[in-house]
Amino acid sequence: MRSVNRPDDPVYARLRFDAAREYPAGPHQIVVSGQAGDPRSDMAGQVAGALDGVAEVLGLAGYTLADVIRMGFYTTDVEAFLAQWAIVRARFEPAAVPPNTLAQVVRFAHPAVQVEIEASAVRPA
């Protein structure tokens, strides 16, 4: 894997996630649908729970978070989510968070859910 980032990119410096990653072609890929934490939890608990869900589903197929190449973060409150970014960062340290999209949505199927996280991962044969 090779990280691709613009030199002096302030977003990379602040949030430390890669703009792009190049991977050698491989035969194994998995796409994990949006995972949510416990809707009774606060934002921090929901972020951690959603990441736990992603990791669990990946693990069932023999992958880890280190295999993740792309993520989607969907939240009802971008500012509250960004306040919990350290939880996301901690799951990927010392590497950068994979390339991702963060989008605000009006609501999820369960009205108390504040965040869903999806991921794509690859691994060699």
DODRENGU-582603 format. One record per residue: residue in one letter; chain; y, z, x of N, C-alpha, C in turn. Coordinates in pm, 1 decimal. Each point is the difference from the previous one (the first is absolute). Layout:
N
{"A","A",{Y,Z,X},{Y,Z,X},{Y,Z,X}}
...
END
This chain:
125
{"M","A",{-117.3,0.0,84.0},{117.3,0.0,-84.0},{123.6,0.0,88.6}}
{"R","A",{97.8,-79.2,-40.9},{126.6,-6.2,73.0},{113.4,24.0,-98.1}}
{"S","A",{84.2,98.8,30.7},{118.1,28.0,-81.9},{109.5,-100.5,32.8}}
{"V","A",{71.0,-45.1,-103.0},{110.7,-93.8,16.8},{122.5,62.0,-65.9}}
{"N","A",{103.1,28.1,80.9},{122.4,61.8,-50.2},{120.9,-64.3,65.3}}
{"R","A",{110.9,-4.4,-72.4},{125.3,-49.8,56.9},{51.6,103.5,99.8}}
{"P","A",{49.8,-45.2,114.3},{58.3,94.9,94.3},{117.9,73.6,-64.9}}
{"D","A",{8.6,127.8,22.3},{110.4,82.3,-51.3},{12.1,-0.8,-152.0}}
{"D","A",{-110.5,-14.9,-70.3},{1.5,2.6,-146.5},{25.1,142.8,-45.9}}
{"P","A",{112.9,27.0,-69.1},{30.6,137.4,-40.6},{-100.2,56.5,-101.0}}
{"V","A",{-60.0,-85.2,-82.1},{-98.4,48.0,-97.1},{-124.8,48.8,73.6}}
{"Y","A",{-46.3,-75.7,100.6},{-116.1,43.4,78.1},{32.8,130.4,72.0}}
{"A","A",{118.4,8.8,56.6},{38.6,121.0,72.6},{4.7,121.3,-92.8}}
{"R","A",{47.1,-19.2,-122.4},{14.2,111.8,-93.9},{-131.7,38.8,-66.0}}
{"L","A",{-72.5,-99.2,-52.4},{-119.8,28.5,-79.1},{-130.4,-26.1,74.4}}
{"R","A",{7.4,-71.0,110.8},{-115.4,-32.3,84.1},{-115.1,-62.2,-77.5}}
{"F","A",{27.6,-115.2,-60.0},{-108.9,-82.3,-51.1},{19.0,-141.6,51.7}}
{"D","A",{-113.0,-66.6,27.2},{2.9,-132.9,58.5},{49.4,-103.7,-100.8}}
{"A","A",{79.0,-96.6,49.2},{43.7,-111.5,-83.2},{-118.2,-92.4,-28.6}}
{"A","A",{-88.3,-15.3,98.0},{-119.1,-84.3,-15.2},{-105.5,44.8,98.8}}
{"R","A",{-123.1,-36.9,-28.8},{-110.9,22.7,92.0},{-86.7,-124.7,3.6}}
{"E","A",{-41.9,-35.0,120.1},{-89.8,-113.2,17.8},{-139.7,52.8,28.3}}
{"Y","A",{-98.4,-54.6,-70.7},{-138.9,42.8,15.6},{-85.0,-120.1,34.2}}
{"P","A",{-100.2,21.5,84.5},{-95.2,-108.5,19.8},{-76.9,-20.4,-130.3}}
{"A","A",{-37.7,-123.3,-27.0},{-73.7,-27.8,-124.1},{-128.2,82.1,-1.9}}
{"G","A",{-30.6,57.6,-113.5},{-119.5,82.1,-12.3},{-65.0,-21.1,-134.9}}
{"P","A",{-128.1,28.3,-9.7},{-72.5,-28.8,-123.0},{9.7,108.3,-107.5}}
{"H","A",{52.7,118.2,31.5},{0.2,107.9,-97.7},{141.0,36.8,-41.7}}
{"Q","A",{23.1,-0.4,-130.7},{130.6,37.5,-53.9},{-22.3,75.2,-130.4}}
{"I","A",{85.5,97.6,-25.4},{-4.5,75.1,-125.1},{141.0,13.8,-54.3}}
{"V","A",{12.5,-4.5,-131.2},{127.7,19.7,-68.1},{-18.1,118.9,-93.0}}
{"V","A",{80.2,103.5,20.6},{-8.9,122.7,-79.4},{111.0,-2.0,-104.7}}
{"S","A",{-37.8,13.8,-125.9},{99.3,1.5,-106.8},{82.6,127.8,7.0}}
{"G","A",{106.8,3.4,-77.1},{90.4,114.1,1.1},{-71.5,131.5,-26.1}}
{"Q","A",{17.4,93.6,92.5},{-58.5,132.9,-11.1},{112.1,99.4,-30.6}}
{"A","A",{-28.5,92.8,-88.3},{98.5,100.5,-38.7},{-54.2,138.7,29.6}}
{"G","A",{89.8,91.8,29.8},{-37.1,139.6,17.4},{-1.9,70.3,-134.4}}
{"D","A",{-12.5,129.8,3.8},{-2.8,82.4,-120.6},{136.3,-7.6,-69.2}}
{"P","A",{5.2,-49.5,-123.5},{129.6,-13.1,-67.6},{69.0,132.9,-28.4}}
{"R","A",{-70.8,110.8,15.9},{62.9,131.5,-19.3},{72.1,45.7,126.0}}
{"S","A",{-21.1,-71.3,111.1},{62.7,36.2,127.9},{143.0,-49.5,8.2}}
{"D","A",{75.5,59.4,94.0},{133.9,-51.1,29.3},{-14.3,-128.0,82.0}}
{"M","A",{110.8,-61.8,38.3},{-4.6,-126.7,73.8},{-80.5,12.9,128.7}}
{"A","A",{20.2,107.1,75.6},{-75.0,18.1,125.8},{-149.8,3.6,-27.2}}
{"G","A",{-40.5,73.1,-101.6},{-141.4,8.0,-33.8},{-55.8,-132.8,-47.7}}
{"Q","A",{80.5,-75.1,-74.3},{-46.9,-129.8,-47.2},{-11.3,-100.7,113.7}}
{"V","A",{93.9,2.5,94.8},{-8.7,-89.5,115.7},{-125.8,33.6,80.4}}
{"A","A",{-20.0,127.0,30.0},{-118.3,41.5,76.8},{-128.4,-34.4,-75.3}}
{"G","A",{-1.6,25.7,-130.5},{-119.0,-29.1,-79.4},{-30.9,-148.3,-7.7}}
{"A","A",{104.2,-83.4,-13.2},{-20.9,-144.5,-3.1},{-54.7,-49.4,133.9}}
{"L","A",{53.8,52.1,109.6},{-51.6,-37.3,133.1},{-144.0,47.4,16.4}}
{"D","A",{-31.6,118.6,-50.4},{-138.5,47.8,3.0},{-90.9,-96.0,-75.9}}
{"G","A",{47.7,-47.6,-115.3},{-78.5,-94.0,-79.2},{-24.8,-130.3,73.1}}
{"V","A",{103.1,-52.9,65.4},{-15.9,-122.3,79.3},{-103.3,23.6,109.6}}
{"A","A",{14.4,110.4,72.7},{-92.6,30.6,109.8},{-143.2,16.0,-51.4}}
{"E","A",{-15.6,63.8,-114.8},{-133.6,20.6,-56.0},{-66.6,-133.0,-36.5}}
{"V","A",{73.7,-86.8,-69.7},{-56.5,-129.4,-38.7},{-33.2,-82.6,124.1}}
{"L","A",{89.8,0.0,97.9},{-28.4,-70.7,124.9},{-127.9,54.0,64.4}}
{"G","A",{-11.4,132.4,5.3},{-116.0,62.9,61.4},{-130.3,-37.2,-68.9}}
{"L","A",{2.9,-16.2,-130.6},{-119.8,-39.0,-73.4},{-54.0,-135.4,46.3}}
{"A","A",{89.5,-83.8,51.3},{-38.6,-132.8,47.2},{-8.3,-7.9,152.1}}
{"G","A",{13.9,114.0,68.4},{-11.4,0.0,145.2},{128.1,-30.9,75.5}}
{"Y","A",{113.3,13.0,-65.4},{130.2,-22.6,62.0},{72.1,133.5,18.1}}
{"T","A",{106.9,-1.8,79.5},{87.7,115.5,14.7},{144.6,-47.2,-17.0}}
{"L","A",{92.3,94.0,-3.7},{141.1,-37.1,-7.4},{43.0,-81.8,122.1}}
{"A","A",{-68.5,15.9,111.3},{32.2,-78.9,119.5},{-27.8,-148.6,-20.6}}
{"D","A",{-80.2,-34.9,-99.0},{-32.1,-139.9,-29.0},{100.1,-65.3,-95.6}}
{"V","A",{92.5,78.3,-55.7},{94.4,-50.6,-99.9},{98.5,-96.9,65.0}}
{"I","A",{17.8,-115.2,-64.2},{92.2,-101.4,52.5},{121.9,-20.7,-88.9}}
{"R","A",{-4.7,47.9,-123.8},{111.5,-20.6,-93.4},{-6.7,106.8,-107.2}}
{"M","A",{117.2,49.0,-41.0},{5.3,102.1,-104.1},{106.7,-35.0,-102.4}}
{"G","A",{-20.7,48.2,-120.1},{100.3,-9.0,-105.1},{25.6,140.5,-52.2}}
{"F","A",{125.1,40.4,-0.2},{40.4,130.0,-52.2},{82.9,-25.6,-125.2}}
{"Y","A",{-42.8,56.3,-110.6},{70.2,-15.1,-126.8},{35.2,138.9,-49.3}}
{"T","A",{125.3,19.2,-38.3},{44.8,132.7,-39.6},{104.4,-9.0,-111.0}}
{"T","A",{10.5,106.1,-75.0},{103.3,7.7,-102.8},{132.5,51.0,56.7}}
{"D","A",{-0.9,45.0,127.3},{121.5,55.3,61.8},{-4.4,-25.7,150.7}}
{"V","A",{66.1,-106.8,42.9},{-3.3,-38.9,141.7},{54.4,110.5,89.7}}
{"E","A",{111.6,61.5,-37.2},{58.5,104.3,85.7},{-94.0,118.7,15.6}}
{"A","A",{-62.7,42.1,-108.0},{-95.0,112.2,8.5},{-121.4,-38.3,84.0}}
{"F","A",{-44.3,-125.3,-11.6},{-111.6,-46.4,81.9},{38.9,-0.1,147.6}}
{"L","A",{116.2,-55.9,31.5},{43.1,-5.8,140.5},{15.7,139.4,59.9}}
{"A","A",{33.7,97.7,-81.9},{9.7,137.8,48.9},{-136.6,52.9,44.6}}
{"Q","A",{-107.2,-65.9,-42.6},{-136.3,39.7,37.5},{-61.6,-95.4,103.0}}
{"W","A",{82.0,-85.8,59.8},{-51.4,-101.3,93.8},{-79.4,63.5,114.2}}
{"A","A",{33.8,119.8,41.0},{-72.4,66.6,109.0},{-148.7,16.6,-33.5}}
{"I","A",{-31.7,14.8,-127.4},{-141.1,11.0,-40.6},{-71.6,-131.1,28.8}}
{"V","A",{64.9,-112.0,-31.3},{-58.2,-131.3,28.3},{-14.5,-18.4,150.5}}
{"R","A",{107.9,26.4,73.6},{-0.4,-16.5,146.3},{-114.1,78.6,64.8}}
{"A","A",{-20.6,122.4,-45.4},{-100.7,87.2,60.8},{-140.3,-58.7,-10.6}}
{"R","A",{-26.0,-77.6,-103.0},{-133.8,-58.2,-18.2},{-28.8,-110.9,100.1}}
{"F","A",{104.2,-56.4,60.2},{-18.2,-114.6,89.5},{35.3,29.9,145.1}}
{"E","A",{55.2,117.3,29.4},{39.1,31.9,137.4},{-121.9,-2.0,90.3}}
{"P","A",{13.5,-41.7,124.8},{126.6,-35.0,65.9},{43.5,-144.1,-25.2}}
{"A","A",{-78.0,-77.2,-74.7},{37.6,-138.9,-28.5},{110.0,-3.8,-105.6}}
{"A","A",{55.6,-116.6,-19.9},{99.5,-21.1,-104.8},{-70.5,-17.2,-134.2}}
{"V","A",{72.8,21.8,-106.6},{-49.3,-28.6,-134.2},{-15.7,-151.7,-10.5}}
{"P","A",{-108.8,-48.5,-59.7},{-18.3,-145.6,-12.6},{114.8,-64.4,-78.8}}
{"P","A",{16.6,-131.4,15.2},{100.5,-69.6,-80.5},{-19.5,35.5,-147.5}}
{"N","A",{111.1,13.2,-72.0},{-10.6,48.2,-137.2},{118.8,-42.4,-83.5}}
{"T","A",{-16.1,19.7,-129.2},{108.0,-18.8,-95.8},{14.4,128.6,-78.8}}
{"L","A",{123.3,44.1,-17.7},{31.5,115.6,-83.0},{81.7,-51.2,-118.5}}
{"A","A",{-50.4,25.5,-120.6},{69.4,-47.6,-119.5},{8.3,111.4,-103.4}}
{"Q","A",{111.9,2.2,-70.1},{15.9,95.2,-108.6},{-44.4,-67.0,-129.8}}
{"V","A",{-73.9,76.1,-79.7},{-47.5,-48.0,-129.0},{53.3,92.3,-109.8}}
{"V","A",{-1.5,-46.0,-121.0},{49.0,80.4,-111.3},{-97.1,112.8,-31.0}}
{"R","A",{-130.4,-30.9,-6.6},{-101.4,102.2,-25.0},{-137.7,-57.1,27.2}}
{"F","A",{-98.7,88.2,4.2},{-139.7,-37.4,17.4},{-73.4,21.3,-131.9}}
{"A","A",{-127.1,-39.9,-5.2},{-79.2,16.6,-121.9},{-1.7,146.5,-43.9}}
{"H","A",{-15.5,91.0,96.7},{9.4,143.6,-30.5},{145.3,39.0,24.4}}
{"P","A",{71.1,48.4,-100.1},{143.9,22.5,14.3},{40.7,104.6,103.4}}
{"A","A",{-89.5,88.5,43.1},{36.3,101.2,99.6},{-23.9,-47.1,143.4}}
{"V","A",{-64.2,-114.4,17.2},{-22.7,-53.2,135.2},{133.1,-49.7,54.7}}
{"Q","A",{30.7,41.5,123.9},{124.5,-39.2,65.3},{-19.8,-100.9,111.7}}
{"V","A",{-124.8,-14.8,47.5},{-25.3,-91.8,111.9},{-143.4,-52.5,-6.6}}
{"E","A",{-13.4,-128.3,34.3},{-129.8,-62.5,22.7},{8.1,-71.0,134.0}}
{"I","A",{-112.1,4.5,73.3},{-5.0,-63.8,131.2},{-121.1,-91.3,4.2}}
{"E","A",{22.8,-124.6,41.9},{-110.2,-94.1,17.3},{-6.3,-41.7,146.8}}
{"A","A",{-114.4,-52.6,40.5},{-16.7,-36.3,140.5},{-98.2,-115.6,15.0}}
{"S","A",{18.9,-75.1,106.4},{-95.3,-102.0,43.0},{-41.2,36.5,141.5}}
{"A","A",{-128.0,-19.1,30.8},{-50.5,35.4,132.5},{-98.1,-106.5,48.2}}
{"V","A",{-11.4,-12.2,130.8},{-97.7,-90.0,62.0},{-71.9,75.9,110.5}}
{"R","A",{-121.4,-45.5,30.5},{-73.7,55.3,113.8},{-93.7,-106.4,52.4}}
{"P","A",{-33.0,10.8,127.5},{-93.0,-97.6,57.3},{-141.2,20.9,-55.0}}
{"A","A",{-82.2,-98.2,18.7},{-139.9,7.1,-48.2},{-73.9,113.0,66.0}}
END
